[in-house]
Amino acid sequence: DEEVILSVTGELKQLYREGQAYEFQGNMAAAQRVYTKVTKIVPRFIYGWSSLGNAQVAQGMLNDAEASYSNSIDLCKENRDKSETFGGKKCEDYYNLLLNRGVVR
């Protein structure tokens, strides 16, 4: 089993921050392209998926957003289950992720 990723470093962190900058500027199409790239490079990065979902919601792509949020929720839950058993850093945003997905359902 690959580890669930809570944060990225180096070039991936720069790429993720680029997506956040586009999102902040309101350029959701560019943010979506960057976040899609991030999720392809690091498919187990919780916040890559949740950020992609946010960009998709802003563009009215609700079915895609629901799938992205579901990926982030599944990863967060997996992380929480493992951290309770083995310790380590824990995903603290489970309920926020559920709320985000609930908005598109």
C-alpha positions in Angstrom: 0.0 0.0 0.0 1.3 3.4 -0.9 1.1 6.1 1.8 -1.6 8.7 1.7 0.0 12.1 1.1 -0.9 15.0 3.4 1.5 17.6 2.0 3.9 17.9 -0.9 7.4 19.3 -1.1 9.8 20.7 -3.7 8.6 21.0 -7.2 5.2 19.5 -6.4 4.6 22.1 -3.7 5.5 24.8 -6.3 3.1 23.3 -8.8 0.3 23.0 -6.2 0.8 26.6 -5.1 0.6 27.6 -8.7 -2.9 26.1 -8.8 -3.8 27.9 -5.6 -2.6 31.2 -7.1 -4.8 30.6 -10.2 -7.7 29.8 -8.0 -7.2 32.9 -5.9 -7.1 35.0 -9.1 -10.4 33.4 -10.2 -8.8 31.5 -13.1 -10.5 28.2 -12.4 -9.8 26.6 -15.7 -6.0 27.1 -15.2 -6.3 26.0 -11.6 -8.1 22.9 -12.7 -5.4 22.1 -15.3 -2.7 22.4 -12.6 -4.6 20.4 -10.0 -5.3 17.7 -12.6 -1.6 17.5 -13.2 -0.9 17.3 -9.5 -3.4 14.4 -9.0 -1.8 12.5 -11.9 1.7 13.0 -10.5 0.7 12.3 -6.8 -2.7 10.4 -7.0 -2.7 9.8 -3.2 -2.4 13.5 -2.3 -5.6 14.4 -0.4 -5.6 18.1 -1.1 -4.8 17.7 -4.8 -8.2 16.1 -5.1 -10.1 18.5 -2.9 -8.6 21.5 -4.7 -9.5 19.9 -8.0 -13.0 19.5 -6.7 -13.2 23.2 -5.7 -12.1 24.3 -9.2 -14.6 21.9 -10.8 -17.5 23.3 -8.7 -16.6 26.8 -9.6 -17.0 25.8 -13.3 -20.3 24.0 -12.7 -18.7 20.5 -13.2 -20.6 19.0 -10.3 -20.3 15.3 -11.2 -16.6 15.6 -11.7 -16.3 17.6 -8.5 -18.2 14.9 -6.6 -15.7 12.3 -7.8 -12.7 14.4 -6.9 -14.1 15.1 -3.4 -14.9 11.4 -3.0 -11.2 10.6 -3.8 -10.1 13.1 -1.2 -12.5 11.7 1.4 -11.5 8.1 0.8 -7.8 9.0 1.2 -8.5 11.1 4.3 -10.4 8.2 5.8 -7.7 5.7 5.0 -5.1 8.0 6.5 -7.2 8.5 9.7 -7.7 4.7 10.1 -4.0 4.0 9.7 -2.9 6.9 11.9 -5.1 5.6 14.7 -3.5 2.2 14.4 0.1 3.2 13.6 0.4 6.8 14.7 1.7 9.5 12.5 0.3 12.7 10.9 -3.5 12.6 10.6 -5.9 14.1 8.1 -7.9 16.6 10.2 -10.2 17.8 7.4 -12.5 14.8 7.1 -15.7 16.7 7.9 -14.8 19.7 5.7 -14.3 17.3 2.8 -17.6 15.7 3.5 -19.3 19.1 3.6 -17.7 20.1 0.3 -19.0 16.9 -1.3 -22.4 17.3 0.2 -22.8 20.7 -1.5 -22.6 19.0 -5.0 -25.0 16.1 -4.2 
